[in-house]
Amino acid sequence: MLSRQGPKGATGDVNGDGLQDVYIGGAREQAGQLYLQTINGFIKKETPDFKTYSFDDVTAAFFFDCDNDGDDTVAESLEAILLHT
């Protein structure tokens, strides 16, 4: 059956290098994945919080600069739980 709830994805500049990074939300019991863009392609960034909170589908994902430090933070919704890196 095709899911209409998740996982969701988003793009933003997580590390402030001017390149768009990619977040792909996880499904039930599967951690989300964050990929940092480099001039040579993408590299996966290990983020322990994504595994810790992988008990449900990611139903929303977006990037924003929540701490006003010039780089984006990924936020995801797991039925109203907000995570950030």
C-alpha positions, 0 to 999 in steps of 0.5 A, a space after each residue: 500500500 502506498 503511504 500518503 503520510 511519509 516519509 517526507 524530505 527537505 533541503 537546506 544549508 545545514 553547515 553554512 557552506 552555501 550548498 543545499 543539503 538533503 534530509 530524507 525522513 524515516 518511516 516506522 522503525 527507520 531513522 531519517 537520513 541527512 546528506 551533506 552536499 560537497 563539491 564532489 557529491 553528497 556524504 551521509 552525516 550520522 545523527 544519533 537523534 534520528 535513530 533515537 526517535 525513529 519509532 514513527 513515520 516522519 510526517 513533515 520535514 523542513 529547514 530553518 535557522 532556529 538559533 539565528 547562527 547563519 545555518 539551517 536546522 532540520 526539523 521533523 514532525 513525528 506526531 508533534 515531536 520536534 528534532 534538530 541538529 
